[in-house]
Amino acid sequence: MESKQTHIHIEKIKLLYMHSLIPIVLSAIAGLFLVAALWKLANRQQLLIWFGITLLLALMRIVIISRFKQANPQGTDVLRWEQPFAISLLLVFLSWSVGLIWIMPRDNLTAIFILNTFSLGLAGAAISWYSPLRYLQIASVSLALVPMIIVLLTLGYDQTFWVGVAACCMYVSCIITSILLQKTFNGNLELAYDLQQAKMSAEDMARTDALTGLNNRRAFFDKARLLFDYCKSNQQPVSALMLDVDHFKNINDSFGHACGDMALSSLAQLLKNNLRESDVLCRFGGEEFAVLLPNTRVSEAEEVANHLKRTMMNSTIILAQENLLSLTASFGVTDFGETLEDLLSHADKAMYSAKNGGRNHVVKYQAE
């Protein structure tokens, strides 16, 4: 599982891809309006060349976004898409930054102020649309304003000089705004992440036995029912195994409930280590455990139960004050039952037959 910061960074990249199509379209429309505004004031050939470049870059960005959505990357795979997004975006702002200066007629104040207005609008768009990643936001704002500011300050007109000074103030304001927005944005993402983790933790606690870390009854029935139905619909065998620790009350009476809890926790780990990942194990209640064994015949379930019985007998649990304890259990197995509840009921009956028959052995359910 990725770290908190990595998760937040991934979410930022996703947000950029999700919301970048609109600014691409608006950028192309703004370019068209700029060409129309300068058609009689600037070199038309330069205008058309610049507009063609901006359209090609817009098309490139649309292709990148489309490929991202088709690939639908998950987890850390999203990180590989940050670089193409950043490069394509900065190329767009570079085309506007250098392009506006290139098409600017130096002797026409009207055209100069029109271009300055578009530069300010471009900076505002960068703050609005690219706030998830601060370096992209600041780089975009800088490309939009810094070259234009330099030109305004060095053109030699009093009017452009003071507009350049005002643009400098605007640039500083944009950077400060960018930093403040980034802090707020990061705070919101971190809060959303913490809430999501808290929800997942609460859901996990509601489905996990606190003592053993195994599935509780609720989680067991949810998982086992899906697996049981799948096996039945695909004509695959499915068996149930239930076990109850023998004379567990004596352990609590002799060593105390804390040692009894330690014994159950150790037994849970032993069972988990000796079952398949596909098996569904749970603490059914008290010292009783249940296992659903998919794609398993009852004869195979008996072998599993006998293996667990031998492993328990050959294993020792270290309790408080260095007391050693070896557990035994009574096992019931079956593959007979049209429903999950019937299957478990039959396994439970077989388990009690094992307890009544002397304990520490395995009984297979016999249909009446």
Contacts in CASP RR format, 6 or more apart in sequence:
PFRMAT RR
TARGET T0000
AUTHOR 0000-0000-0000
METHOD contacts of the structure
MODEL  1
MESKQTHIHIEKIKLLYMHSLIPIVLSAIAGLFLVAALWKLANRQQLLIW
FGITLLLALMRIVIISRFKQANPQGTDVLRWEQPFAISLLLVFLSWSVGL
IWIMPRDNLTAIFILNTFSLGLAGAAISWYSPLRYLQIASVSLALVPMII
VLLTLGYDQTFWVGVAACCMYVSCIITSILLQKTFNGNLELAYDLQQAKM
SAEDMARTDALTGLNNRRAFFDKARLLFDYCKSNQQPVSALMLDVDHFKN
INDSFGHACGDMALSSLAQLLKNNLRESDVLCRFGGEEFAVLLPNTRVSE
AEEVANHLKRTMMNSTIILAQENLLSLTASFGVTDFGETLEDLLSHADKA
MYSAKNGGRNHVVKYQAE
2 10 0 8 1.000
2 75 0 8 1.000
2 76 0 8 1.000
4 190 0 8 1.000
4 193 0 8 1.000
6 76 0 8 1.000
6 79 0 8 1.000
7 193 0 8 1.000
8 186 0 8 1.000
8 189 0 8 1.000
8 190 0 8 1.000
8 193 0 8 1.000
9 79 0 8 1.000
10 75 0 8 1.000
10 76 0 8 1.000
10 78 0 8 1.000
10 79 0 8 1.000
11 189 0 8 1.000
11 193 0 8 1.000
12 132 0 8 1.000
12 133 0 8 1.000
12 189 0 8 1.000
13 78 0 8 1.000
13 79 0 8 1.000
13 81 0 8 1.000
13 82 0 8 1.000
13 85 0 8 1.000
13 132 0 8 1.000
13 133 0 8 1.000
14 78 0 8 1.000
15 132 0 8 1.000
16 85 0 8 1.000
16 130 0 8 1.000
16 132 0 8 1.000
16 133 0 8 1.000
16 136 0 8 1.000
17 65 0 8 1.000
17 68 0 8 1.000
17 69 0 8 1.000
17 81 0 8 1.000
17 85 0 8 1.000
19 129 0 8 1.000
20 61 0 8 1.000
20 65 0 8 1.000
20 85 0 8 1.000
20 89 0 8 1.000
20 129 0 8 1.000
21 62 0 8 1.000
21 65 0 8 1.000
22 129 0 8 1.000
23 125 0 8 1.000
23 129 0 8 1.000
24 58 0 8 1.000
24 61 0 8 1.000
24 62 0 8 1.000
24 65 0 8 1.000
25 58 0 8 1.000
26 125 0 8 1.000
27 54 0 8 1.000
27 58 0 8 1.000
27 92 0 8 1.000
27 96 0 8 1.000
27 125 0 8 1.000
28 54 0 8 1.000
28 55 0 8 1.000
28 58 0 8 1.000
30 118 0 8 1.000
31 51 0 8 1.000
31 54 0 8 1.000
32 51 0 8 1.000
34 114 0 8 1.000
34 115 0 8 1.000
34 118 0 8 1.000
35 47 0 8 1.000
35 48 0 8 1.000
35 51 0 8 1.000
37 114 0 8 1.000
38 47 0 8 1.000
38 103 0 8 1.000
38 111 0 8 1.000
38 114 0 8 1.000
38 115 0 8 1.000
39 47 0 8 1.000
41 105 0 8 1.000
41 108 0 8 1.000
41 110 0 8 1.000
41 111 0 8 1.000
41 114 0 8 1.000
42 103 0 8 1.000
42 104 0 8 1.000
42 105 0 8 1.000
42 108 0 8 1.000
42 111 0 8 1.000
43 103 0 8 1.000
43 105 0 8 1.000
46 102 0 8 1.000
46 103 0 8 1.000
47 103 0 8 1.000
50 95 0 8 1.000
50 99 0 8 1.000
50 102 0 8 1.000
50 103 0 8 1.000
53 95 0 8 1.000
54 92 0 8 1.000
54 95 0 8 1.000
54 96 0 8 1.000
57 88 0 8 1.000
57 91 0 8 1.000
57 92 0 8 1.000
57 95 0 8 1.000
58 92 0 8 1.000
60 88 0 8 1.000
60 91 0 8 1.000
61 88 0 8 1.000
61 89 0 8 1.000
61 92 0 8 1.000
64 84 0 8 1.000
64 85 0 8 1.000
64 88 0 8 1.000
68 81 0 8 1.000
68 85 0 8 1.000
71 81 0 8 1.000
73 80 0 8 1.000
73 81 0 8 1.000
82 133 0 8 1.000
86 133 0 8 1.000
86 136 0 8 1.000
89 130 0 8 1.000
89 136 0 8 1.000
89 140 0 8 1.000
90 136 0 8 1.000
90 139 0 8 1.000
90 140 0 8 1.000
90 143 0 8 1.000
93 122 0 8 1.000
93 126 0 8 1.000
93 139 0 8 1.000
93 140 0 8 1.000
93 143 0 8 1.000
93 144 0 8 1.000
94 143 0 8 1.000
96 118 0 8 1.000
96 119 0 8 1.000
96 122 0 8 1.000
96 143 0 8 1.000
96 144 0 8 1.000
97 119 0 8 1.000
97 143 0 8 1.000
97 144 0 8 1.000
97 146 0 8 1.000
97 147 0 8 1.000
97 148 0 8 1.000
98 147 0 8 1.000
100 115 0 8 1.000
100 118 0 8 1.000
100 119 0 8 1.000
100 147 0 8 1.000
100 148 0 8 1.000
101 147 0 8 1.000
101 148 0 8 1.000
101 151 0 8 1.000
103 115 0 8 1.000
104 111 0 8 1.000
104 112 0 8 1.000
104 115 0 8 1.000
104 151 0 8 1.000
105 111 0 8 1.000
105 112 0 8 1.000
106 112 0 8 1.000
106 155 0 8 1.000
109 157 0 8 1.000
109 159 0 8 1.000
109 160 0 8 1.000
112 152 0 8 1.000
112 155 0 8 1.000
112 160 0 8 1.000
113 163 0 8 1.000
115 148 0 8 1.000
116 148 0 8 1.000
116 152 0 8 1.000
116 163 0 8 1.000
116 164 0 8 1.000
116 167 0 8 1.000
119 144 0 8 1.000
119 145 0 8 1.000
119 148 0 8 1.000
119 167 0 8 1.000
120 144 0 8 1.000
120 145 0 8 1.000
120 167 0 8 1.000
120 170 0 8 1.000
121 144 0 8 1.000
122 140 0 8 1.000
122 144 0 8 1.000
123 140 0 8 1.000
123 141 0 8 1.000
123 144 0 8 1.000
123 145 0 8 1.000
123 170 0 8 1.000
123 171 0 8 1.000
123 174 0 8 1.000
124 141 0 8 1.000
124 144 0 8 1.000
124 174 0 8 1.000
126 137 0 8 1.000
126 140 0 8 1.000
126 141 0 8 1.000
126 144 0 8 1.000
126 174 0 8 1.000
127 137 0 8 1.000
127 141 0 8 1.000
127 174 0 8 1.000
127 177 0 8 1.000
127 178 0 8 1.000
127 181 0 8 1.000
130 136 0 8 1.000
130 137 0 8 1.000
130 140 0 8 1.000
131 137 0 8 1.000
131 178 0 8 1.000
131 181 0 8 1.000
131 182 0 8 1.000
131 185 0 8 1.000
132 185 0 8 1.000
134 178 0 8 1.000
134 179 0 8 1.000
134 182 0 8 1.000
137 178 0 8 1.000
137 181 0 8 1.000
137 182 0 8 1.000
138 175 0 8 1.000
138 178 0 8 1.000
141 171 0 8 1.000
141 174 0 8 1.000
141 175 0 8 1.000
141 178 0 8 1.000
142 171 0 8 1.000
145 167 0 8 1.000
145 170 0 8 1.000
145 171 0 8 1.000
145 174 0 8 1.000
146 171 0 8 1.000
148 167 0 8 1.000
149 164 0 8 1.000
149 167 0 8 1.000
149 168 0 8 1.000
149 171 0 8 1.000
151 160 0 8 1.000
152 160 0 8 1.000
152 161 0 8 1.000
152 163 0 8 1.000
152 164 0 8 1.000
152 167 0 8 1.000
153 160 0 8 1.000
153 161 0 8 1.000
153 164 0 8 1.000
153 165 0 8 1.000
155 161 0 8 1.000
206 218 0 8 1.000
207 215 0 8 1.000
207 216 0 8 1.000
207 218 0 8 1.000
207 219 0 8 1.000
207 222 0 8 1.000
208 214 0 8 1.000
208 215 0 8 1.000
208 216 0 8 1.000
208 219 0 8 1.000
209 215 0 8 1.000
209 216 0 8 1.000
209 268 0 8 1.000
209 282 0 8 1.000
209 283 0 8 1.000
211 261 0 8 1.000
211 264 0 8 1.000
211 265 0 8 1.000
211 268 0 8 1.000
211 283 0 8 1.000
212 264 0 8 1.000
212 265 0 8 1.000
212 267 0 8 1.000
212 268 0 8 1.000
212 269 0 8 1.000
212 283 0 8 1.000
213 268 0 8 1.000
213 283 0 8 1.000
214 268 0 8 1.000
214 272 0 8 1.000
214 281 0 8 1.000
214 282 0 8 1.000
214 283 0 8 1.000
214 289 0 8 1.000
215 223 0 8 1.000
215 280 0 8 1.000
215 281 0 8 1.000
215 282 0 8 1.000
215 283 0 8 1.000
216 282 0 8 1.000
216 283 0 8 1.000
217 282 0 8 1.000
217 284 0 8 1.000
217 285 0 8 1.000
219 282 0 8 1.000
220 280 0 8 1.000
220 281 0 8 1.000
220 282 0 8 1.000
220 284 0 8 1.000
220 290 0 8 1.000
220 292 0 8 1.000
221 340 0 8 1.000
223 280 0 8 1.000
223 292 0 8 1.000
224 280 0 8 1.000
224 292 0 8 1.000
224 340 0 8 1.000
225 340 0 8 1.000
227 238 0 8 1.000
227 278 0 8 1.000
227 280 0 8 1.000
227 292 0 8 1.000
227 294 0 8 1.000
228 238 0 8 1.000
228 292 0 8 1.000
228 294 0 8 1.000
228 340 0 8 1.000
228 343 0 8 1.000
230 236 0 8 1.000
230 294 0 8 1.000
231 237 0 8 1.000
231 238 0 8 1.000
231 294 0 8 1.000
231 295 0 8 1.000
232 238 0 8 1.000
236 294 0 8 1.000
236 295 0 8 1.000
237 295 0 8 1.000
237 296 0 8 1.000
237 297 0 8 1.000
237 298 0 8 1.000
237 335 0 8 1.000
238 292 0 8 1.000
238 293 0 8 1.000
238 294 0 8 1.000
238 295 0 8 1.000
238 296 0 8 1.000
238 335 0 8 1.000
238 343 0 8 1.000
239 292 0 8 1.000
239 293 0 8 1.000
239 296 0 8 1.000
239 297 0 8 1.000
239 298 0 8 1.000
239 300 0 8 1.000
239 301 0 8 1.000
239 333 0 8 1.000
239 334 0 8 1.000
239 335 0 8 1.000
239 343 0 8 1.000
240 290 0 8 1.000
240 291 0 8 1.000
240 292 0 8 1.000
240 293 0 8 1.000
240 301 0 8 1.000
240 333 0 8 1.000
240 334 0 8 1.000
240 335 0 8 1.000
240 343 0 8 1.000
240 344 0 8 1.000
240 346 0 8 1.000
240 347 0 8 1.000
241 290 0 8 1.000
241 291 0 8 1.000
241 293 0 8 1.000
241 301 0 8 1.000
241 304 0 8 1.000
241 305 0 8 1.000
241 331 0 8 1.000
241 332 0 8 1.000
241 333 0 8 1.000
241 347 0 8 1.000
242 284 0 8 1.000
242 288 0 8 1.000
242 289 0 8 1.000
242 290 0 8 1.000
242 291 0 8 1.000
242 331 0 8 1.000
242 332 0 8 1.000
242 333 0 8 1.000
242 344 0 8 1.000
242 347 0 8 1.000
242 348 0 8 1.000
242 350 0 8 1.000
242 351 0 8 1.000
243 288 0 8 1.000
243 289 0 8 1.000
243 305 0 8 1.000
243 308 0 8 1.000
243 329 0 8 1.000
243 330 0 8 1.000
243 331 0 8 1.000
243 332 0 8 1.000
243 351 0 8 1.000
244 287 0 8 1.000
244 288 0 8 1.000
244 289 0 8 1.000
244 329 0 8 1.000
244 330 0 8 1.000
244 351 0 8 1.000
244 355 0 8 1.000
245 251 0 8 1.000
245 263 0 8 1.000
245 264 0 8 1.000
245 267 0 8 1.000
245 287 0 8 1.000
245 288 0 8 1.000
245 327 0 8 1.000
245 328 0 8 1.000
245 329 0 8 1.000
246 327 0 8 1.000
246 328 0 8 1.000
246 329 0 8 1.000
246 330 0 8 1.000
246 355 0 8 1.000
246 359 0 8 1.000
246 360 0 8 1.000
247 359 0 8 1.000
248 260 0 8 1.000
248 263 0 8 1.000
248 286 0 8 1.000
248 287 0 8 1.000
251 259 0 8 1.000
251 260 0 8 1.000
251 263 0 8 1.000
251 325 0 8 1.000
252 259 0 8 1.000
252 260 0 8 1.000
255 319 0 8 1.000
255 320 0 8 1.000
255 323 0 8 1.000
255 325 0 8 1.000
258 320 0 8 1.000
259 319 0 8 1.000
259 320 0 8 1.000
259 323 0 8 1.000
259 325 0 8 1.000
260 319 0 8 1.000
262 317 0 8 1.000
262 319 0 8 1.000
262 320 0 8 1.000
263 317 0 8 1.000
263 319 0 8 1.000
263 325 0 8 1.000
263 327 0 8 1.000
264 283 0 8 1.000
264 286 0 8 1.000
264 287 0 8 1.000
266 317 0 8 1.000
267 289 0 8 1.000
267 312 0 8 1.000
267 317 0 8 1.000
267 327 0 8 1.000
268 283 0 8 1.000
268 289 0 8 1.000
270 311 0 8 1.000
270 312 0 8 1.000
270 315 0 8 1.000
271 281 0 8 1.000
271 289 0 8 1.000
271 291 0 8 1.000
271 308 0 8 1.000
272 281 0 8 1.000
274 307 0 8 1.000
274 308 0 8 1.000
274 311 0 8 1.000
275 281 0 8 1.000
275 291 0 8 1.000
275 304 0 8 1.000
276 293 0 8 1.000
278 294 0 8 1.000
278 295 0 8 1.000
279 291 0 8 1.000
279 292 0 8 1.000
279 293 0 8 1.000
279 294 0 8 1.000
280 291 0 8 1.000
280 292 0 8 1.000
280 294 0 8 1.000
281 289 0 8 1.000
281 290 0 8 1.000
281 291 0 8 1.000
282 289 0 8 1.000
282 290 0 8 1.000
282 291 0 8 1.000
283 289 0 8 1.000
284 290 0 8 1.000
290 344 0 8 1.000
290 347 0 8 1.000
291 304 0 8 1.000
292 340 0 8 1.000
292 343 0 8 1.000
293 300 0 8 1.000
293 301 0 8 1.000
293 304 0 8 1.000
296 304 0 8 1.000
296 335 0 8 1.000
297 335 0 8 1.000
298 333 0 8 1.000
298 334 0 8 1.000
298 335 0 8 1.000
298 336 0 8 1.000
298 364 0 8 1.000
301 333 0 8 1.000
301 334 0 8 1.000
301 335 0 8 1.000
302 333 0 8 1.000
302 362 0 8 1.000
302 364 0 8 1.000
304 333 0 8 1.000
305 331 0 8 1.000
305 332 0 8 1.000
305 333 0 8 1.000
305 362 0 8 1.000
306 331 0 8 1.000
306 362 0 8 1.000
308 329 0 8 1.000
308 331 0 8 1.000
309 328 0 8 1.000
309 329 0 8 1.000
309 331 0 8 1.000
309 360 0 8 1.000
309 361 0 8 1.000
309 362 0 8 1.000
312 326 0 8 1.000
312 327 0 8 1.000
312 328 0 8 1.000
312 329 0 8 1.000
313 326 0 8 1.000
313 328 0 8 1.000
313 360 0 8 1.000
314 326 0 8 1.000
315 326 0 8 1.000
315 327 0 8 1.000
316 324 0 8 1.000
316 325 0 8 1.000
316 326 0 8 1.000
317 324 0 8 1.000
317 325 0 8 1.000
317 326 0 8 1.000
317 327 0 8 1.000
318 324 0 8 1.000
318 325 0 8 1.000
319 325 0 8 1.000
328 359 0 8 1.000
328 360 0 8 1.000
329 359 0 8 1.000
329 360 0 8 1.000
330 351 0 8 1.000
330 352 0 8 1.000
330 354 0 8 1.000
330 355 0 8 1.000
330 358 0 8 1.000
330 359 0 8 1.000
330 360 0 8 1.000
330 361 0 8 1.000
330 363 0 8 1.000
331 350 0 8 1.000
331 351 0 8 1.000
331 354 0 8 1.000
331 361 0 8 1.000
331 362 0 8 1.000
331 363 0 8 1.000
332 347 0 8 1.000
332 348 0 8 1.000
332 350 0 8 1.000
332 351 0 8 1.000
332 353 0 8 1.000
332 354 0 8 1.000
332 362 0 8 1.000
332 363 0 8 1.000
332 364 0 8 1.000
332 365 0 8 1.000
333 347 0 8 1.000
333 350 0 8 1.000
333 362 0 8 1.000
333 363 0 8 1.000
333 364 0 8 1.000
333 365 0 8 1.000
334 343 0 8 1.000
334 346 0 8 1.000
334 347 0 8 1.000
334 350 0 8 1.000
334 364 0 8 1.000
334 365 0 8 1.000
335 343 0 8 1.000
336 342 0 8 1.000
336 343 0 8 1.000
336 346 0 8 1.000
336 365 0 8 1.000
336 367 0 8 1.000
337 343 0 8 1.000
337 346 0 8 1.000
346 365 0 8 1.000
346 367 0 8 1.000
347 365 0 8 1.000
349 365 0 8 1.000
350 363 0 8 1.000
350 364 0 8 1.000
350 365 0 8 1.000
351 363 0 8 1.000
353 363 0 8 1.000
354 361 0 8 1.000
354 362 0 8 1.000
354 363 0 8 1.000
357 363 0 8 1.000
END
